[in-house]
Amino acid sequence: MAITDMVLTDNYAIYHGDCMEVMAALPDGAVDLSVYSPPFGGLFQYSSDEADLSNCLDKDEFFEHYAFVVRELFRLTKPGRMSAVHCADIPSGNSGSDTLFDLAGAIIRLHEEEGWSYTARYSVWKEPLGVRNRLMTKSLSHKSITVDSTKCSVASADYLVMFRKPGVNETPVTHPNGLLDYAGSRQIPRDLLHYRGWTGNQIENRYSHWIWRQYASAFWDDVRIDRVLPHRDAKDEGDERHIHPLQLDVIDRALVLWSNPGETVFTPFMGIGSEVYAAVRAGRKGIGAELKPAYYRQAVLNVAEASQSRVTDNEALPFTEETASV
């Protein structure tokens, strides 16, 4: 499938077409950070397009095809820089006696085979009843406890799995005044607010330390699950089984931890544009590719809105006597 449409601006470039064709046109080392959710082979079918990874016959075929994506991302990524992959365990079915496939583990092994270094796995907590109601998972019903609790399962976390391309990172991702904004559900203690943008010794920056403790945890139980882009209008009849965009809190954290303002963020599976939207709002340059027409059309609308509300790290106020009273 050729690239059939695109939107190019100073802040972003988004393409309707196969990500392999989009990536082939990009030069080596063009990407500072990639963030994406691969189509979960065997879990959801996103479209009937033969180029869609979710249409693979089995897991072996999925990983055979996905390897080409991982290989191209390795070529595009600058040495020492990161790739963030969002995924979840795949159940064998919905019979009430199902097993789970460790998708994150398989993704880690594939990346290591392609030269990446595995650096971290973050677990994004999901509320069990919400998962049960959305997916109608039999093993999560309370009835299974009363009848035979050996058939109970778990509201599996989502995972953000991190990889680094070997080599020296020539442009460190720096935060000279600490972390400035928190993407999450908790309330920052009021007595820490006046440290925001602290210009002194960063050991004393209690505001940034508080945010860092949330982000450095392996369990992200403070992600706002419903903080996602509009997506209802992206649904097609007949060929679409699932749409649940990546939470903006997860993307915002990845952007601030692993990229600088002005750098290039890429997503090969753009969906409705969440990663490009967040990148543009954070003062980065976003590039995305999407195969499904309905998703691409929604991404065009979502990303255009982001250009009207760019928020960069440079806009934060440094600590002064005036800001101390905020």
C-alpha positions in Angstrom: 0.0 0.0 0.0 1.4 3.4 -1.0 1.2 6.5 1.2 -2.2 7.9 0.2 -2.4 11.0 2.3 -0.2 13.1 4.6 -0.2 16.3 6.6 3.1 18.1 6.9 3.7 21.1 9.2 6.7 22.7 11.0 5.7 20.7 14.1 4.6 17.3 12.8 4.3 15.0 9.9 1.6 12.3 9.8 1.0 9.8 7.0 -1.8 7.5 5.9 0.0 4.3 4.8 2.1 1.3 5.9 4.7 2.3 8.5 7.3 0.3 6.7 7.0 2.5 3.7 7.1 5.6 5.8 10.2 4.5 7.8 12.0 3.5 4.6 11.9 7.1 3.5 13.5 8.4 6.7 17.2 8.8 7.1 19.4 6.9 9.6 19.4 8.5 13.0 16.4 10.7 12.4 14.5 9.7 15.6 15.3 10.7 19.2 12.5 8.7 20.8 9.8 6.3 19.6 6.6 5.6 21.5 3.9 3.2 20.3 1.6 0.2 20.9 2.1 -2.6 18.4 -1.1 -4.2 17.1 -1.6 -7.0 19.6 -1.5 -10.1 17.4 -4.1 -12.6 18.5 -5.8 -10.2 20.9 -7.6 -7.6 18.7 -8.3 -7.2 15.0 -8.0 -3.5 14.1 -8.8 -3.7 10.4 -9.2 -6.1 7.5 -6.2 -4.7 5.7 -3.7 -7.5 4.7 -0.8 -5.2 5.8 -2.3 -4.9 9.3 -0.1 -6.8 11.8 -3.2 -7.7 13.8 -4.3 -10.0 10.9 -1.4 -12.4 11.2 -2.4 -16.1 11.3 -0.5 -16.8 14.6 2.0 -15.4 17.0 5.0 -16.8 15.0 3.8 -14.9 11.9 3.2 -11.8 14.0 6.7 -11.7 15.4 8.2 -12.5 12.0 6.6 -9.4 10.5 7.0 -7.2 13.6 10.8 -7.9 13.5 11.0 -5.7 10.4 9.5 -2.8 12.3 11.9 -3.3 15.2 14.8 -3.5 12.8 13.8 -0.3 11.0 13.3 1.6 14.3 16.8 0.5 15.3 18.2 2.1 12.1 16.2 5.3 12.6 17.1 5.8 16.3 20.1 7.8 17.3 22.8 5.9 19.4 22.0 5.9 23.1 18.4 6.9 22.6 15.2 5.1 23.6 12.2 3.2 22.3 9.0 2.8 24.5 6.7 -0.1 23.6 3.3 -0.3 25.2 1.8 -3.8 25.5 -0.2 -6.3 27.6 -0.5 -10.0 28.2 -2.7 -11.8 25.7 -5.4 -14.3 27.0 -5.9 -17.5 25.1 -9.6 -16.8 24.9 -12.6 -16.1 27.2 -13.8 -19.5 28.4 -13.1 -18.9 32.0 -10.2 -21.4 32.0 -7.7 -19.4 29.9 -4.0 -19.0 30.0 -1.9 -15.9 29.3 0.8 -15.2 26.7 3.6 -13.0 28.0 3.7 -10.5 25.1 6.1 -8.2 26.9 8.6 -11.0 27.4 8.4 -11.9 23.7 8.8 -8.3 22.7 11.9 -8.0 25.0 13.5 -11.1 23.4 12.8 -9.8 19.9 14.4 -6.4 20.6 17.4 -8.0 22.1 17.8 -10.2 19.0 17.7 -7.0 16.9 20.4 -5.3 18.9 18.4 -3.3 21.5 19.2 -3.2 25.2 16.3 -3.8 27.5 16.3 -1.2 30.3 12.9 -1.1 32.2 9.4 -2.4 32.4 6.7 -0.2 34.0 3.3 -1.7 35.0 0.3 0.5 34.4 -2.5 -0.5 36.9 -6.0 -1.1 35.7 -9.1 -1.3 37.8 -10.4 -4.9 37.8 -14.1 -4.2 37.5 -13.5 -1.7 34.7 -11.6 -4.3 32.8 -14.3 -6.9 33.4 -17.0 -4.6 32.2 -15.1 -3.5 29.1 -14.0 -6.9 27.9 -16.6 -9.1 29.6 -13.8 -11.3 30.9 -15.4 -14.4 32.5 -12.4 -15.1 34.8 -12.8 -11.6 36.3 -16.5 -12.0 37.2 -17.3 -12.3 40.9 -19.3 -15.4 40.1 -16.1 -17.3 39.4 -15.1 -16.7 43.0 -18.2 -18.3 44.3 -18.2 -21.3 41.8 -14.5 -22.2 41.4 -11.9 -19.6 42.3 -9.2 -21.7 40.6 -10.5 -20.3 37.4 -10.1 -16.7 38.5 -7.7 -14.5 36.6 -6.1 -11.1 37.0 -6.9 -7.6 35.6 -3.5 -7.7 33.8 -1.5 -4.5 33.9 -0.5 -2.7 30.7 3.3 -2.5 30.3 5.6 0.2 29.0 8.8 -1.7 28.1 11.9 0.4 27.5 14.8 -0.2 25.1 18.0 1.7 24.5 20.0 1.6 21.3 23.7 0.9 22.2 26.1 3.8 21.7 26.9 7.2 23.1 24.0 9.6 23.5 25.5 12.8 22.2 22.6 15.0 23.4 21.7 14.2 27.1 18.1 14.7 28.1 18.5 17.3 30.9 16.3 18.8 33.5 18.4 21.5 35.0 15.6 22.8 37.2 14.2 19.3 37.9 10.8 17.9 36.7 8.3 20.7 36.2 5.0 19.0 35.7 3.3 15.8 36.9 1.2 13.6 34.7 -0.9 11.6 37.1 -3.9 11.4 39.5 -2.3 12.2 42.8 -2.3 15.6 44.4 1.1 17.2 44.7 1.5 18.3 48.4 1.0 22.1 48.6 4.1 22.7 50.7 6.2 21.5 47.7 4.7 23.7 45.1 7.0 26.7 45.7 10.0 24.4 44.7 8.8 24.1 41.1 11.5 25.3 38.8 14.1 25.5 41.7 17.3 26.9 40.4 19.5 26.1 43.4 21.0 22.8 44.5 18.7 20.1 43.1 19.1 18.0 46.2 16.8 20.5 47.8 14.2 20.4 44.9 11.5 18.6 46.9 8.9 19.2 44.2 10.9 17.4 41.5 11.9 14.7 43.9 8.2 14.0 44.6 7.4 13.6 40.9 10.5 11.5 40.3 9.4 9.0 43.0 6.1 8.5 41.2 7.8 8.0 37.8 10.7 5.9 39.1 8.3 3.3 40.5 7.9 0.1 38.6 4.2 0.3 39.3 2.3 3.2 37.8 -0.9 3.1 39.8 -1.5 6.8 39.3 -2.1 6.9 35.6 -5.5 8.5 34.7 -6.9 5.6 32.6 -9.6 7.8 31.0 -7.2 10.6 30.0 -7.2 9.7 26.3 -7.9 11.4 23.0 -11.4 11.5 21.5 -11.9 8.2 19.5 -15.6 7.3 19.1 -15.7 8.9 15.6 -12.8 6.6 14.5 -14.9 3.5 14.8 -15.7 1.7 11.5 -18.5 -0.9 11.1 -17.6 -4.5 10.5 -13.8 -4.6 10.5 -12.9 -3.0 13.9 -12.9 -5.0 17.1 -11.2 -2.7 19.6 -10.0 0.9 20.2 -8.5 2.0 23.4 -5.9 4.8 22.9 -2.8 4.9 25.0 -3.2 7.1 28.0 -1.7 10.6 27.6 -0.2 10.4 31.1 2.0 7.4 29.9 3.1 9.3 26.8 3.7 12.5 28.7 6.0 10.7 31.1 7.9 9.1 28.3 8.4 12.4 26.5 9.8 14.2 29.5 12.0 11.4 30.7 13.5 10.4 27.3 13.4 13.4 25.0 14.3 17.1 25.0 12.1 19.9 23.6 12.6 20.3 19.9 13.5 16.6 19.3 11.8 14.2 17.0 9.3 11.6 18.4 8.1 8.8 16.1 5.3 6.3 16.3 4.9 3.6 13.6 1.3 2.7 14.7 -0.2 6.1 15.2 -3.8 5.2 15.7 -5.8 8.3 16.4 -2.7 10.3 17.0 -2.0 10.2 20.7 1.8 10.1 20.6 2.1 12.8 18.0 -0.5 14.9 19.8 1.4 14.7 23.1 4.7 15.3 21.4 3.5 18.5 19.7 1.9 19.8 22.9 5.2 19.2 24.7 7.2 21.2 22.2 8.6 18.2 20.3 8.3 17.3 16.6 6.0 14.4 16.0 6.1 11.9 13.1 3.4 9.2 12.8 2.1 6.5 10.3 -1.3 4.9 10.4 -2.8 2.3 8.1 -6.5 2.4 9.0 -8.4 5.2 7.2 -10.8 6.0 10.1 -8.0 6.2 12.6 -5.9 8.5 10.3 -8.8 10.9 9.8 -9.3 11.2 13.5 -5.6 11.7 14.0 -5.6 14.6 11.6 -8.2 16.3 13.8 -6.6 15.5 17.1 -3.0 16.5 16.1 -4.3 19.8 14.5 -5.8 20.7 17.9 -2.5 20.0 19.6 -0.8 22.7 17.5 -3.1 25.2 19.0 -2.1 24.4 22.6 1.6 23.7 22.6 3.1 23.6 26.1 6.9 23.4 26.4 9.3 22.8 29.3 10.7 26.3 28.6 7.4 28.0 29.6 7.8 27.0 33.3 8.6 29.8 35.7 12.0 29.5 37.5 12.0 29.7 41.3 12.0 33.3 42.5 10.7 35.2 45.6 7.5 35.9 43.6 6.8 32.3 42.6 7.6 31.1 46.1 4.2 32.3 47.2 2.3 30.3 44.5 
